[in-house]
Amino acid sequence: MAPVKIFSLSTCSHCKATKKLLGDCTVKYDFVDVDLLQGEERAAILEEIKKFNPNCSFPTVIIGDKIIVGYKEKEIKEALGL
């Protein structure tokens, strides 16, 4: 299965829903809660996100080479092959 990474905010309901969806589908994923980072670490992550999502909105989900911005259950499942 393609690697899955989520750039999220700890307080974002759409981000929480995305993590729950992946958990319910028993998908292993990495995530970064950007709002919990500080200083240079936060700046570096924001620059990384902008490469995938210039608007830097959340959640930004990366599944292999597919980028999904926002909680889009159908697109996420399709990208996972579910």
Rosetta blueprint (number, residue, H / E / L):
1 M L
2 A L
3 P L
4 V E
5 K E
6 I E
7 F E
8 S E
9 L L
10 S L
11 T L
12 C L
13 S H
14 H H
15 C H
16 K H
17 A H
18 T H
19 K H
20 K H
21 L H
22 L H
23 G H
24 D H
25 C L
26 T L
27 V L
28 K L
29 Y L
30 D E
31 F E
32 V E
33 D E
34 V H
35 D H
36 L H
37 L L
38 Q L
39 G H
40 E H
41 E H
42 R H
43 A H
44 A H
45 I H
46 L H
47 E H
48 E H
49 I H
50 K H
51 K H
52 F H
53 N L
54 P L
55 N L
56 C L
57 S L
58 F L
59 P L
60 T E
61 V E
62 I E
63 I E
64 G L
65 D L
66 K E
67 I E
68 I E
69 V E
70 G L
71 Y L
72 K L
73 E H
74 K H
75 E H
76 I H
77 K H
78 E H
79 A H
80 L H
81 G L
82 L L
